[in-house]
Amino acid sequence: MINSNLSKIKPKFRTEGQITGNWGRPKVRTNGNNQLGMTTRENISITKKEDYIKRMYQVLDTTTNPKLKQFAYNEIKMYMIQTGRW
C-alpha cells in the first residue's frame, strides 16, 4: 500500500483569515452610519390583511393573465387556511 499525505493535511478553521461573505471580497464596515434613508414611522404604511385579500379578489375577477390569477388564488387560499375557513 502506498503511503498517503491526506492525513497530514490540516483543515483550516473558518474563524481564521478575513471576514468574507461578499463573494470572496472583504466585508465593508460603516462608521456607525445606520441611517437607511427615509424610513420613518410616518413614511411606512402597512396594508391590513383584509384589505390585501379584497384586492386579491378584485384581481381574481378582473385580470386575464393566468399567472396573476393563480397568484391571487394562492394568496386567498393561504389567508383562508390561516384563518381556518378553507
CORFENCOR-V801587 format. One record per run of one state. SS is the DSSP state (~ for helix, > for strand, _ for the rest). FROM is the first residue (numbers start at 0). TO is the last residue. If there is no record, write none. Layout:
BEGIN
<<SS,FROM,TO> <SS,FROM,TO>>
END
This chain:
BEGIN
<<_,0,4> <~,5,7> <_,8,20> <>,21,21> <_,22,23> <>,24,24> <_,25,47> <~,48,61> <_,62,64> <~,65,81> <_,82,85>>
END
